[in-house]
Amino acid sequence: MIRIVGVLGIALLLSAACVALEPSSAHAPEQTLVTFLISGDPADEEAYRTLVEHFMAEVPEIRVDLLNIPGQGDFRRRLTADFAAGTPPDIFLINYRRYGPFAARDAIAPIDAFLAQSDVLRREDFYPQALAAFTWRGELMCMPQNMSSPVIYYNKDLFDAAGLSYPTNDWRWDDFVTVAQMLTRDLNGDGEIDQYGFGVEAALVRAAPFIWMNGGEIVDDPAAPTALALAEPASREALAWFVDLQNAHRVVPDAVAEAAESSLSRFLNGRLAMLMESRRVVPEFRRIETFDWDAAPLPQGKERASILHSDAFCIAAASPHREAAWRFVEFANTRAGQTILARSGRTIPSRIDLAQDPVFLDAQARPHNSRIFLDAIPTLRAFPALATWADIEGAVDAELKQAFYGQIALDDAIAAATMRSAEFFSR
């Protein structure tokens, strides 16, 4: 009997010792897990991970798991599949040109009520152009984190070598073509172009500013579109100027050359003088050490115009953690949150106060001429908010690309794009 009691006593003592050695769970805070899906390059991912880390340090009861799907096509396929499976991310970052299908299916939780109750965010803190782009049928669906417009990035060393003045804020289409021609060169005399004057994606998002500058329109009614308007004289004239950059002037790499090496790569390697891109390339460009570069506004047409680029944080309607998701979205769009991303160079803040602050307008950081992004804001226009806009844009891009590279006539491309997109307008 004594032996049995001894063994039991030892067992109880050992059990008590083990419990004492284990960390107490009675006071450990319960964490709410929130998933956050983005699509970006390594510099983007690093910036958003920093944002997540700062948030979790401030709000330890919420854990944010960041998942990056590089490549916009893969990202959209993953997002669509997750929604279809009933397992969407709590938060996802998406461009205004791509959120329509999710808004149309009520898959996004509107944030008007969250914003109205916030103690740290006010609607008037943000550029109205960005807010309008994410407003669906009168409701603000997502919180715009950034905004941008395309600009002309240029290699200052190549301009210097050619004895050319740097682009000015009031240069025009003819000036641009002349400069691009002078910077397109066969450097070794073998009959092949080694250095191109200009690089641009053959896509509607790049051609649109020039259409609007020329007094044209993309669609018949921007407020309630029913068809493309690319065949209208002003629109067609601008498209002809755009495709002639490659077809007639040969200042842009042809289809074979672009397939062999992208214009972005050529610019990074110092063999492309000018590149049309948005703010997103700045982190990568800041790593360039072999030449100096800066940014200039788009060359002017008959009127000033540019196109909005903007991404926003959206909260899935099916998320079981919408309150926690909003706390992260709210933090990300405070001055402190947007400052983290602005310092990466990747974004132009959607907050008015921060965009006009030295945090963004740092004259010591390239591009030195960052104010041109702000100067373009009053001229920004957006594509229509349609559930099928991505399909419409895809149909136009496929035809425009062929016209740009001389594979079909421009009028044939416009006719085909108009016909192919008709079904998407009718939906």
C-alpha positions as CSV (number, residue, x, y, z in Angstrom):
1,M,0.0,0.0,0.0
2,I,2.7,2.4,0.9
3,R,4.5,1.5,-2.3
4,I,1.4,2.3,-4.4
5,V,0.8,5.6,-2.7
6,G,4.5,6.6,-3.3
7,V,4.3,5.9,-7.0
8,L,1.0,7.8,-7.3
9,G,2.5,10.7,-5.3
10,I,5.6,10.8,-7.6
11,A,3.4,10.8,-10.7
12,L,1.3,13.6,-9.3
13,L,4.4,15.6,-8.5
14,L,5.9,15.1,-12.0
15,S,2.6,16.1,-13.6
16,A,2.5,19.3,-11.5
17,A,6.1,20.0,-12.4
18,C,5.3,19.7,-16.1
19,V,2.3,22.0,-15.8
20,A,4.5,24.5,-14.0
21,L,7.1,24.4,-16.8
22,E,4.6,25.0,-19.6
23,P,3.8,28.6,-20.5
24,S,0.5,29.7,-19.1
25,S,-2.3,29.9,-21.7
26,A,-4.7,31.6,-19.4
27,H,-3.4,35.1,-20.2
28,A,-2.2,34.5,-23.8
29,P,-4.2,36.8,-26.2
30,E,-6.2,35.0,-28.8
31,Q,-5.1,36.0,-32.3
32,T,-7.5,36.5,-35.2
33,L,-5.9,35.3,-38.4
34,V,-6.5,37.5,-41.5
35,T,-5.3,36.5,-44.9
36,F,-4.0,39.2,-47.4
37,L,-3.4,38.5,-51.1
38,I,-1.3,40.7,-53.4
39,S,0.5,40.4,-56.7
40,G,3.8,42.0,-57.0
41,D,7.5,41.8,-57.6
42,P,10.0,41.2,-54.7
43,A,10.2,44.9,-54.0
44,D,6.4,45.1,-53.7
45,E,6.3,42.1,-51.4
46,E,9.1,43.5,-49.2
47,A,7.2,46.8,-48.8
48,Y,3.9,45.1,-47.9
49,R,5.6,42.7,-45.5
50,T,7.0,45.7,-43.7
51,L,3.5,47.2,-43.5
52,V,2.2,43.9,-42.1
53,E,4.9,43.7,-39.5
54,H,4.3,47.2,-38.3
55,F,0.6,46.5,-38.0
56,M,1.1,43.3,-36.0
57,A,3.5,45.1,-33.7
58,E,0.8,47.7,-33.0
59,V,-2.2,45.3,-33.0
60,P,-0.8,41.9,-31.7
61,E,-4.2,40.3,-31.4
62,I,-4.5,40.2,-35.2
63,R,-2.2,38.1,-37.3
64,V,-1.9,39.0,-41.0
65,D,-0.7,36.3,-43.3
66,L,0.6,37.8,-46.6
67,L,0.5,35.8,-49.8
68,N,2.1,37.2,-53.0
69,I,1.1,35.7,-56.4
70,P,3.6,37.2,-58.9
71,G,2.0,37.8,-62.3
72,Q,-1.4,39.5,-62.7
73,G,-2.8,36.7,-64.7
74,D,-2.0,34.1,-62.1
75,F,-3.2,36.4,-59.4
76,R,-6.6,36.9,-61.0
77,R,-7.0,33.2,-61.6
78,R,-6.1,32.4,-58.0
79,L,-8.5,35.0,-56.7
80,T,-11.4,33.9,-58.9
81,A,-10.8,30.2,-57.9
82,D,-10.7,31.1,-54.2
83,F,-14.0,33.0,-54.5
84,A,-15.6,30.1,-56.4
85,A,-14.4,27.6,-53.8
86,G,-15.9,29.8,-51.0
87,T,-12.4,30.4,-49.5
88,P,-11.4,33.9,-50.6
89,P,-8.7,35.9,-48.8
90,D,-10.0,38.2,-46.1
91,I,-8.2,41.1,-47.9
92,F,-6.9,41.5,-51.4
93,L,-5.2,44.3,-53.2
94,I,-6.5,44.9,-56.7
95,N,-6.5,47.5,-59.5
96,Y,-9.7,49.4,-60.2
97,R,-9.8,48.0,-63.8
98,R,-10.1,44.5,-62.3
99,Y,-12.4,44.6,-59.3
100,G,-15.7,44.9,-61.3
101,P,-16.5,41.2,-61.6
102,F,-16.2,40.8,-57.8
103,A,-18.3,43.9,-57.0
104,A,-21.0,42.8,-59.5
105,R,-21.4,39.5,-57.6
106,D,-21.5,41.2,-54.2
107,A,-18.3,39.4,-53.3
108,I,-16.8,42.6,-51.8
109,A,-17.9,44.1,-48.5
110,P,-18.6,47.8,-48.9
111,I,-16.6,50.0,-46.6
112,D,-18.7,53.2,-46.4
113,A,-19.9,52.3,-42.9
114,F,-16.4,51.4,-41.7
115,L,-14.9,54.6,-43.0
116,A,-17.7,56.7,-41.5
117,Q,-17.0,55.2,-38.1
118,S,-13.2,55.5,-38.3
119,D,-11.5,57.7,-35.8
120,V,-8.3,58.0,-37.9
121,L,-9.5,58.1,-41.5
122,R,-11.7,60.7,-43.3
123,R,-13.0,60.6,-46.8
124,E,-11.7,64.1,-47.5
125,D,-8.2,62.9,-46.7
126,F,-8.0,61.0,-50.0
127,Y,-7.9,62.1,-53.7
128,P,-11.5,62.0,-55.0
129,Q,-10.3,60.4,-58.3
130,A,-9.1,57.3,-56.5
131,L,-12.3,57.1,-54.4
132,A,-14.5,57.4,-57.4
133,A,-12.6,54.6,-59.2
134,F,-13.7,52.2,-56.4
135,T,-17.2,53.4,-56.1
136,W,-19.7,50.9,-57.4
137,R,-23.4,51.9,-57.7
138,G,-22.9,54.6,-55.2
139,E,-21.0,52.6,-52.6
140,L,-17.3,52.8,-51.8
141,M,-16.2,49.2,-52.2
142,C,-12.5,49.3,-51.5
143,M,-10.0,51.6,-49.8
144,P,-7.6,53.1,-52.4
145,Q,-4.0,52.9,-51.2
146,N,-2.3,54.6,-54.1
147,M,-2.7,56.3,-57.4
148,S,-0.5,57.0,-60.3
149,S,-0.3,58.0,-63.9
150,P,2.0,56.9,-66.7
151,V,5.1,59.1,-67.4
152,I,8.1,59.0,-69.6
153,Y,11.1,57.6,-67.8
154,Y,14.3,58.7,-69.7
155,N,18.0,57.8,-69.7
156,K,19.8,61.1,-69.0
157,D,23.1,59.7,-70.2
158,L,21.7,58.8,-73.6
159,F,20.3,62.3,-74.0
160,D,23.6,63.8,-73.0
161,A,25.5,61.6,-75.5
162,A,23.2,62.7,-78.3
163,G,23.5,66.3,-77.3
164,L,19.7,66.6,-76.6
165,S,18.0,68.7,-74.0
166,Y,16.0,66.8,-71.4
167,P,12.2,66.7,-71.9
168,T,10.3,69.7,-70.7
169,N,6.9,69.7,-69.0
170,D,5.3,71.2,-72.2
171,W,6.7,69.1,-74.9
172,R,4.3,68.0,-77.6
173,W,3.7,64.9,-79.8
174,D,5.9,66.1,-82.6
175,D,8.8,67.0,-80.2
176,F,8.5,63.5,-78.8
177,V,8.7,61.7,-82.1
178,T,11.7,63.8,-83.2
179,V,13.6,63.0,-80.0
180,A,12.8,59.3,-80.2
181,Q,14.0,59.2,-83.8
182,M,17.3,60.8,-82.8
183,L,17.8,58.3,-80.0
184,T,17.1,55.2,-82.1
185,R,20.5,54.2,-83.4
186,D,22.6,51.4,-85.1
187,L,25.6,51.8,-82.9
188,N,28.0,49.3,-84.7
189,G,27.0,49.8,-88.3
190,D,25.7,46.3,-88.9
191,G,22.3,47.5,-90.1
192,E,20.5,46.4,-86.9
193,I,19.1,48.8,-84.3
194,D,21.0,48.5,-81.0
195,Q,19.4,51.4,-79.1
196,Y,15.7,52.3,-79.4
197,G,14.3,55.7,-78.6
198,F,11.1,54.5,-77.0
199,G,9.5,51.5,-75.4
200,V,5.8,51.0,-74.7
201,E,3.3,48.2,-74.1
202,A,0.9,47.8,-77.1
203,A,-2.2,48.1,-75.0
204,L,-5.3,50.2,-74.6
205,V,-4.1,51.4,-71.1
206,R,-1.1,53.0,-72.8
207,A,-3.0,54.4,-75.9
208,A,-5.9,55.8,-73.9
209,P,-4.2,59.0,-72.7
210,F,-3.3,59.9,-76.3
211,I,-6.9,59.3,-77.4
212,W,-8.2,61.6,-74.7
213,M,-5.5,64.2,-75.5
214,N,-6.8,64.3,-79.0
215,G,-10.4,64.9,-78.0
216,G,-11.4,61.3,-78.6
217,E,-13.2,58.8,-76.4
218,I,-12.7,55.1,-75.7
219,V,-16.4,54.3,-75.4
220,D,-19.6,55.9,-76.7
221,D,-20.8,57.1,-73.3
222,P,-18.3,57.1,-70.4
223,A,-21.1,57.1,-67.8
224,A,-23.1,54.3,-69.4
225,P,-21.1,52.7,-72.2
226,T,-22.7,50.5,-74.8
227,A,-19.9,50.2,-77.4
228,L,-16.4,51.2,-78.2
229,A,-15.8,54.6,-79.9
230,L,-12.4,53.9,-81.3
231,A,-13.6,54.3,-84.9
232,E,-14.5,58.0,-84.3
233,P,-12.2,60.4,-86.2
234,A,-10.4,61.9,-83.1
235,S,-9.9,58.4,-81.5
236,R,-8.7,56.8,-84.7
237,E,-6.3,59.7,-85.4
238,A,-4.7,59.2,-82.0
239,L,-4.5,55.4,-82.4
240,A,-2.8,56.0,-85.8
241,W,-0.2,58.2,-84.2
242,F,0.3,55.6,-81.5
243,V,0.8,52.6,-83.8
244,D,3.0,54.6,-86.2
245,L,5.6,54.9,-83.4
246,Q,6.4,51.3,-84.4
247,N,5.0,50.9,-87.9
248,A,6.2,54.2,-89.5
249,H,8.9,55.7,-87.3
250,R,10.5,52.5,-86.0
251,V,11.4,54.1,-82.7
252,V,9.9,51.2,-80.8
253,P,11.2,47.6,-80.9
254,D,9.2,45.4,-83.3
255,A,7.4,42.2,-82.3
256,V,10.5,40.0,-82.7
257,A,12.8,42.4,-80.8
258,E,10.3,42.9,-78.0
259,A,9.9,39.1,-77.7
260,A,13.6,38.7,-77.5
261,E,14.0,41.3,-74.8
262,S,11.3,43.5,-73.2
263,S,11.5,47.2,-73.3
264,L,11.7,47.3,-69.6
265,S,14.8,45.1,-69.7
266,R,16.3,47.3,-72.4
267,F,15.8,50.4,-70.3
268,L,17.4,48.7,-67.3
269,N,20.4,47.7,-69.5
270,G,20.9,51.2,-70.9
271,R,19.8,50.5,-74.4
272,L,16.4,52.2,-74.4
273,A,16.2,56.0,-74.1
274,M,12.6,56.4,-73.0
275,L,10.0,54.1,-71.5
276,M,6.3,54.8,-70.8
277,E,5.4,53.3,-67.4
278,S,3.6,54.1,-64.1
279,R,5.1,54.6,-60.7
280,R,5.4,50.9,-60.0
281,V,8.9,50.6,-61.7
282,V,10.6,53.1,-59.4
283,P,11.9,50.7,-56.8
284,E,13.6,48.6,-59.5
285,F,14.9,51.8,-61.3
286,R,16.4,53.1,-58.0
287,R,18.8,50.1,-58.1
288,I,20.3,51.3,-61.4
289,E,23.9,52.3,-61.0
290,T,25.2,52.4,-64.6
291,F,23.4,55.6,-65.7
292,D,21.3,58.5,-64.5
293,W,17.6,58.7,-65.2
294,D,14.5,60.9,-64.4
295,A,10.9,61.2,-65.4
296,A,9.0,63.5,-67.6
297,P,5.3,64.0,-68.3
298,L,3.6,62.5,-71.3
299,P,3.9,64.7,-74.4
300,Q,0.9,66.9,-74.9
301,G,-1.8,66.7,-77.5
302,K,-4.6,69.1,-78.2
303,E,-5.5,69.0,-74.5
304,R,-4.0,67.6,-71.3
305,A,-5.1,64.1,-70.3
306,S,-3.8,61.1,-68.6
307,I,-5.1,57.8,-67.2
308,L,-5.6,56.8,-63.6
309,H,-3.7,53.8,-62.1
310,S,-4.9,52.9,-58.6
311,D,-4.9,49.9,-56.4
312,A,-7.1,49.4,-53.3
313,F,-7.6,47.1,-50.3
314,C,-10.8,45.1,-50.7
315,I,-12.5,43.0,-48.0
316,A,-14.2,39.8,-49.0
317,A,-17.9,39.8,-48.2
318,A,-17.5,36.1,-47.2
319,S,-14.8,36.9,-44.7
320,P,-15.6,35.8,-41.1
321,H,-13.2,38.5,-39.9
322,R,-14.3,41.7,-41.6
323,E,-13.8,43.8,-38.4
324,A,-10.2,42.6,-38.1
325,A,-9.7,43.0,-41.8
326,W,-10.9,46.6,-41.6
327,R,-8.5,47.3,-38.7
328,F,-5.6,46.3,-41.0
329,V,-7.0,48.3,-44.0
330,E,-7.5,51.2,-41.7
331,F,-4.0,51.1,-40.4
332,A,-2.5,50.7,-43.9
333,N,-4.2,54.0,-45.0
334,T,-3.2,56.1,-42.1
335,R,-0.4,58.5,-42.7
336,A,2.0,56.1,-40.9
337,G,0.8,53.1,-43.0
338,Q,1.0,54.9,-46.3
339,T,4.4,56.3,-45.4
340,I,5.8,52.8,-45.2
341,L,4.8,52.1,-48.8
342,A,5.6,55.5,-50.1
343,R,9.2,55.2,-48.9
344,S,9.7,52.2,-51.2
345,G,9.1,54.5,-54.2
346,R,6.5,52.1,-55.5
347,T,3.4,54.3,-54.8
348,I,2.0,57.7,-55.0
349,P,0.0,58.0,-51.8
350,S,-3.8,58.3,-52.2
351,R,-3.7,60.5,-49.1
352,I,-3.5,64.1,-50.2
353,D,-1.4,65.3,-47.3
354,L,1.2,62.6,-47.8
355,A,1.5,63.0,-51.6
356,Q,2.4,66.6,-51.1
357,D,4.9,65.9,-48.3
358,P,8.7,65.5,-48.6
359,V,8.2,61.8,-47.8
360,F,7.0,61.5,-51.4
361,L,8.4,64.6,-52.9
362,D,12.0,63.9,-51.9
363,A,14.2,65.8,-54.2
364,Q,17.2,63.6,-53.3
365,A,15.5,60.4,-54.4
366,R,14.9,59.5,-58.0
367,P,12.9,60.4,-59.9
368,H,13.9,64.0,-59.0
369,N,10.8,65.3,-60.8
370,S,8.2,63.4,-58.8
371,R,5.9,66.5,-58.8
372,I,4.9,65.7,-62.3
373,F,2.8,62.8,-60.9
374,L,0.9,65.3,-58.8
375,D,0.6,67.8,-61.6
376,A,-1.2,65.1,-63.7
377,I,-3.9,64.4,-61.1
378,P,-6.4,67.1,-62.3
379,T,-6.1,65.5,-65.8
380,L,-6.6,61.9,-64.8
381,R,-9.5,59.9,-66.3
382,A,-10.5,56.3,-65.5
383,F,-11.9,53.5,-67.6
384,P,-15.6,52.7,-67.1
385,A,-16.7,50.7,-64.0
386,L,-18.1,47.6,-65.7
387,A,-18.2,44.0,-64.5
388,T,-16.9,43.0,-67.9
389,W,-14.4,45.7,-68.5
390,A,-11.4,43.3,-68.2
391,D,-12.9,41.3,-71.1
392,I,-13.5,44.4,-73.2
393,E,-9.9,45.6,-72.5
394,G,-8.6,42.2,-73.4
395,A,-10.4,42.1,-76.7
396,V,-9.0,45.6,-77.6
397,D,-5.5,44.7,-76.6
398,A,-5.4,41.6,-78.7
399,E,-6.3,43.6,-81.9
400,L,-4.3,46.7,-81.0
401,K,-1.2,44.7,-80.5
402,Q,-1.5,43.2,-84.0
403,A,-2.0,46.7,-85.5
404,F,0.9,48.1,-83.5
405,Y,3.3,45.5,-84.9
406,G,2.1,45.8,-88.4
407,Q,0.4,42.4,-88.6
408,I,-3.1,43.9,-89.5
409,A,-4.3,47.3,-90.6
410,L,-5.5,49.7,-87.9
411,D,-9.0,49.9,-89.3
412,D,-9.3,46.1,-89.3
413,A,-8.1,46.0,-85.7
414,I,-10.7,48.6,-84.6
415,A,-13.5,46.8,-86.4
416,A,-12.4,43.4,-84.9
417,A,-12.1,44.9,-81.4
418,T,-15.5,46.6,-81.7
419,M,-17.1,43.3,-82.8
420,R,-15.4,41.1,-80.2
421,S,-16.2,43.5,-77.3
422,A,-19.9,43.9,-78.2
423,E,-21.1,40.8,-76.2
424,F,-19.3,42.1,-73.1
425,F,-21.1,45.5,-73.3
426,S,-24.4,43.7,-73.8
427,R,-24.0,41.8,-70.5
